[in-house]
Amino acid sequence: MTKKYGVTSCMTVKHRHFMVIATFKETPFISEKFTNEWIGELVEDIDMEVLNEPCSVHCDKKGNEGISSFCLITTSHISLHSWEALEPNLVQLDVYSCKEFDTEIVLNKLREFGPITIGSKFLNRSIRATRGWIMFEDGMG
């Protein structure tokens, strides 16, 4: 990494954001315990380290019923949201890390549940990849 002004330059840090959306006849993510265990396994499968254990919460609010889960990893985070009352059930998963990981492992782990549809998008969110973004100077936002 390069140093500028006595700190590590953000120009050399990689930022990988992998987003997955999947539909299911019935979401597998209906239990907080199961979701925590599944995310813990995912962390191991993609060779990451847990910084703070997965935390899952079930929401009962009409129209938003489902599990929301978050796990801090040493290189960023993993989040999952499921909607169990939608037809079909919907799951969205984000894996964000400054460490390389195999996106196929993430997809295959969800494919084990037999989704109806599954799609993904990979974003490079490094500082160099923000060319073309609307950027503000401090205090201008």
DRENKOLRO-961230 format. One record per residue: y, z, x of N, C-alpha, C, CB in turn; residue in one letter. Coordinates in steps of 0.1 Angstrom, whole numbers, padded with zeros to 4 digits, always signed. Glycine has a CB too. Layout:
YZXYZXYZXYZXA
...
END
This chain:
-0012+0000+0008+0000+0000+0000+0012+0000+0009+0000+0012-0010M
+0023-0006+0004+0035-0006+0012+0044+0005+0008+0042-0020+0009T
+0052+0009+0017+0062+0020+0014+0076+0014+0014+0060+0031+0025K
+0083+0019+0004+0097+0016+0003+0105+0028-0001+0100+0004-0007K
+0115+0032+0006+0123+0044+0002+0114+0056+0003+0129+0042-0011Y
+0104+0056+0011+0096+0068+0013+0085+0070+0002+0105+0080+0013G
+0084+0061-0007+0073+0062-0017+0065+0050-0017+0079+0065-0031V
+0053+0051-0022+0044+0039-0023+0050+0029-0033+0030+0043-0028T
+0051+0017-0028+0057+0006-0036+0048+0003-0049+0059-0007-0028S
+0054+0002-0060+0047-0001-0072+0043-0016-0072+0055+0002-0085C
+0048-0024-0063+0044-0038-0062+0030-0041-0058+0054-0045-0052M
+0023-0031-0052+0010-0033-0047-0001-0027-0056+0008-0028-0033T
+0003-0019-0066-0007-0013-0075-0011-0022-0086-0001+0000-0082V
-0024-0023-0088-0030-0032-0098-0030-0024-0111-0044-0037-0094K
-0027-0031-0122-0028-0025-0135-0036-0034-0145-0013-0023-0141H
-0048-0030-0148-0057-0038-0156-0058-0032-0170-0071-0039-0149R
-0055-0040-0180-0055-0035-0194-0065-0044-0201-0041-0034-0200H
-0076-0039-0205-0086-0046-0212-0087-0041-0226-0100-0045-0205F
-0084-0050-0236-0084-0046-0250-0095-0053-0257-0070-0050-0256M
-0102-0045-0265-0114-0051-0273-0112-0047-0288-0127-0045-0268V
-0115-0057-0296-0115-0055-0311-0128-0059-0316-0103-0063-0318I
-0135-0051-0324-0148-0054-0330-0149-0050-0344-0159-0048-0321A
-0156-0057-0352-0159-0053-0366-0174-0050-0367-0154-0064-0376T
-0177-0041-0376-0191-0037-0378-0193-0035-0393-0194-0023-0371F
-0206-0037-0397-0209-0034-0411-0207-0019-0413-0224-0038-0413K
-0211-0011-0403-0208+0003-0403-0205+0007-0389-0220+0012-0409E
-0193+0013-0387-0189+0017-0373-0198+0028-0368-0175+0022-0373T
-0202+0027-0355-0210+0037-0349-0202+0050-0346-0217+0032-0336P
-0189+0049-0347-0180+0060-0342-0175+0068-0355-0168+0054-0335F
-0184+0076-0360-0181+0084-0372-0181+0099-0368-0191+0081-0383I
-0187+0102-0357-0188+0116-0352-0180+0118-0340-0203+0120-0350S
-0172+0129-0339-0164+0132-0328-0173+0134-0316-0155+0144-0330E
-0184+0141-0317-0193+0144-0307-0199+0131-0301-0205+0154-0311K
-0204+0123-0310-0210+0110-0305-0200+0102-0297-0216+0102-0317F
-0188+0101-0303-0177+0093-0296-0174+0098-0283-0165+0092-0305T
-0173+0111-0281-0170+0118-0268-0181+0114-0258-0169+0133-0270N
-0193+0115-0263-0205+0112-0254-0205+0097-0250-0218+0116-0261E
-0202+0089-0259-0202+0074-0257-0191+0071-0247-0200+0066-0270W
-0179+0076-0248-0168+0073-0239-0172+0079-0225-0155+0079-0244I
-0178+0091-0225-0182+0096-0212-0192+0087-0205-0188+0110-0214G
-0201+0081-0212-0211+0072-0206-0204+0059-0202-0222+0068-0217E
-0194+0055-0209-0186+0043-0206-0179+0045-0192-0176+0039-0217L
-0173+0057-0191-0166+0060-0179-0176+0059-0167-0160+0074-0179V
-0188+0064-0168-0198+0063-0157-0202+0049-0155-0210+0072-0161E
-0204+0042-0166-0209+0028-0165-0200+0019-0158-0212+0022-0179D
-0187+0021-0159-0177+0012-0152-0172+0019-0139-0165+0010-0161I
-0179+0029-0135-0177+0035-0122-0163+0041-0121-0179+0025-0111D
-0159+0049-0131-0146+0056-0131-0149+0071-0130-0138+0052-0144M
-0139+0079-0129-0140+0093-0129-0131+0099-0140-0135+0099-0115E
-0137+0109-0147-0130+0116-0158-0120+0125-0151-0140+0124-0167V
-0108+0125-0156-0098+0134-0152-0096+0145-0162-0084+0127-0150L
-0097+0142-0175-0098+0151-0186-0108+0146-0196-0083+0153-0192N
-0117+0154-0200-0128+0150-0209-0123+0143-0221-0136+0163-0213E
-0132+0134-0227-0128+0127-0239-0125+0137-0250-0139+0118-0243P
-0115+0134-0258-0111+0142-0270-0111+0132-0282-0098+0149-0268C
-0119+0135-0292-0120+0127-0304-0116+0135-0316-0134+0121-0306S
-0109+0129-0325-0105+0136-0338-0107+0126-0349-0090+0140-0337V
-0113+0132-0360-0115+0124-0372-0103+0125-0381-0128+0128-0380H
-0098+0114-0386-0087+0114-0396-0092+0111-0410-0076+0103-0392C
-0088+0119-0419-0092+0117-0433-0081+0111-0442-0096+0130-0439D
-0070+0108-0436-0059+0102-0444-0063+0089-0450-0046+0100-0435K
-0061+0088-0463-0065+0075-0471-0059+0063-0464-0061+0076-0486K
-0067+0053-0462-0063+0041-0456-0064+0041-0440-0049+0038-0460G
-0066+0053-0435-0066+0054-0420-0079+0063-0416-0053+0061-0415N
-0089+0063-0425-0100+0071-0422-0108+0066-0409-0110+0072-0434E
-0110+0075-0400-0118+0071-0388-0115+0080-0376-0114+0057-0384G
-0121+0076-0365-0120+0084-0353-0109+0078-0344-0134+0084-0346I
-0102+0087-0338-0093+0083-0326-0097+0092-0315-0078+0085-0330S
-0098+0085-0303-0103+0092-0291-0096+0088-0279-0118+0089-0289S
-0095+0097-0270-0087+0094-0257-0094+0101-0246-0072+0099-0259F
-0095+0095-0234-0100+0101-0222-0091+0097-0211-0115+0096-0220C
-0086+0107-0204-0079+0104-0191-0089+0102-0180-0069+0116-0188L
-0087+0092-0173-0095+0089-0161-0086+0090-0149-0103+0075-0161I
-0092+0092-0137-0083+0093-0125-0074+0081-0123-0092+0096-0113T
-0078+0070-0128-0070+0057-0126-0063+0053-0139-0080+0046-0122T
-0063+0061-0149-0055+0059-0161-0061+0064-0174-0052+0044-0163S
-0066+0055-0183-0071+0061-0195-0080+0051-0203-0060+0066-0204H
-0088+0057-0212-0095+0049-0222-0092+0054-0236-0111+0049-0219I
-0089+0045-0245-0087+0050-0259-0095+0042-0269-0072+0049-0262S
-0099+0048-0280-0107+0041-0290-0102+0046-0303-0122+0045-0288L
-0101+0036-0313-0097+0039-0326-0107+0032-0336-0082+0035-0329H
-0112+0039-0346-0121+0033-0355-0116+0035-0369-0135+0038-0354S
-0118+0025-0378-0114+0026-0392-0127+0024-0400-0103+0015-0396W
-0132+0034-0406-0145+0034-0412-0144+0030-0427-0152+0047-0411E
-0132+0030-0433-0131+0026-0447-0128+0012-0449-0120+0035-0454A
-0124+0005-0438-0121-0010-0439-0134-0018-0441-0113-0015-0427L
-0133-0029-0448-0145-0038-0449-0142-0051-0442-0148-0041-0464E
-0148-0054-0431-0158-0046-0424-0151-0035-0416-0166-0055-0414P
-0158-0025-0411-0153-0014-0403-0147-0020-0390-0164-0004-0399N
-0136-0014-0385-0129-0020-0374-0129-0009-0362-0114-0023-0378L
-0131-0014-0350-0130-0006-0338-0121-0013-0328-0144-0003-0332V
-0111-0006-0322-0103-0011-0312-0105-0002-0300-0088-0013-0316Q
-0107-0008-0288-0109+0000-0276-0100-0006-0265-0124-0001-0272L
-0094+0003-0258-0085-0001-0246-0090+0006-0234-0070+0003-0249D
-0092-0001-0223-0095+0005-0210-0084+0000-0201-0109+0000-0204V
-0076+0010-0196-0065+0007-0187-0068+0014-0174-0051+0012-0193Y
-0067+0006-0163-0070+0012-0150-0064+0004-0139-0085+0013-0148S
-0060+0012-0128-0055+0005-0116-0067+0003-0106-0044+0013-0109C
-0079+0005-0111-0091+0002-0103-0099-0009-0110-0100+0015-0101K
-0104-0018-0102-0112-0029-0107-0124-0024-0115-0118-0038-0096E
-0128-0031-0126-0140-0027-0134-0145-0040-0140-0136-0016-0144F
-0158-0040-0144-0164-0051-0149-0162-0051-0165-0180-0051-0146D
-0155-0060-0170-0152-0061-0184-0165-0064-0192-0141-0071-0187T
-0174-0071-0186-0187-0074-0194-0194-0061-0197-0195-0084-0186E
-0194-0051-0188-0200-0039-0191-0194-0032-0203-0199-0029-0179I
-0181-0033-0205-0175-0027-0216-0179-0035-0229-0159-0028-0215V
-0179-0048-0229-0183-0056-0240-0198-0053-0244-0181-0071-0237L
-0206-0053-0234-0220-0051-0236-0223-0037-0242-0228-0053-0223N
-0216-0027-0238-0218-0014-0244-0214-0014-0259-0209-0004-0236K
-0205-0021-0263-0202-0023-0277-0212-0032-0284-0187-0028-0279L
-0216-0042-0277-0226-0052-0283-0239-0045-0287-0229-0063-0274R
-0242-0034-0280-0254-0026-0283-0255-0022-0298-0256-0014-0274E
-0243-0021-0304-0242-0016-0318-0243-0028-0328-0230-0008-0320F
-0244-0040-0323-0245-0052-0332-0233-0055-0340-0257-0050-0341G
-0222-0057-0334-0209-0060-0341-0211-0073-0349-0197-0060-0332P
-0203-0074-0359-0202-0087-0367-0194-0096-0359-0195-0084-0381I
-0182-0092-0354-0173-0099-0345-0169-0091-0333-0161-0105-0352T
-0166-0097-0322-0161-0090-0311-0152-0099-0303-0172-0084-0301I
-0140-0094-0299-0131-0102-0291-0124-0093-0281-0120-0109-0301G
-0118-0100-0271-0112-0092-0260-0100-0100-0254-0122-0088-0249S
-0092-0092-0248-0081-0098-0241-0078-0089-0228-0068-0099-0250K
-0076-0096-0217-0073-0089-0205-0059-0091-0201-0083-0093-0194F
-0051-0081-0198-0038-0082-0194-0036-0076-0180-0028-0075-0204L
-0029-0084-0172-0024-0079-0159-0011-0073-0161-0024-0090-0148N
-0010-0059-0160+0003-0053-0163+0009-0048-0150+0001-0041-0173R
+0006-0054-0139+0013-0050-0126+0027-0054-0127+0006-0057-0114S
+0036-0049-0119+0050-0051-0119+0053-0066-0117+0057-0043-0108I
+0045-0073-0108+0047-0087-0106+0044-0095-0119+0038-0092-0094R
+0035-0090-0127+0031-0097-0139+0042-0096-0150+0018-0093-0144A
+0052-0088-0148+0063-0087-0158+0074-0097-0158+0069-0073-0157T
+0072-0107-0149+0082-0118-0148+0082-0124-0162+0078-0129-0138R
+0094-0126-0167+0096-0131-0181+0098-0120-0191+0085-0140-0184G
+0095-0108-0188+0097-0097-0197+0112-0094-0198+0089-0084-0193W
+0117-0089-0209+0131-0084-0209+0131-0070-0203+0136-0083-0224I
+0138-0070-0192+0139-0057-0184+0153-0052-0185+0134-0060-0169M
+0154-0038-0185+0166-0031-0186+0169-0023-0174+0167-0023-0199F
+0181-0022-0170+0184-0012-0159+0184+0002-0166+0199-0015-0153E
+0182+0012-0157+0182+0026-0162+0194+0029-0171+0181+0035-0151D
+0191+0034-0183+0202+0037-0192+0206+0026-0201+0214+0042-0185G
+0201+0014-0199+0205+0002-0207+0196+0000-0219+0205-0010-0198M
+0184+0006-0220+0175+0004-0231+0180+0010-0243+0161+0009-0228G
END
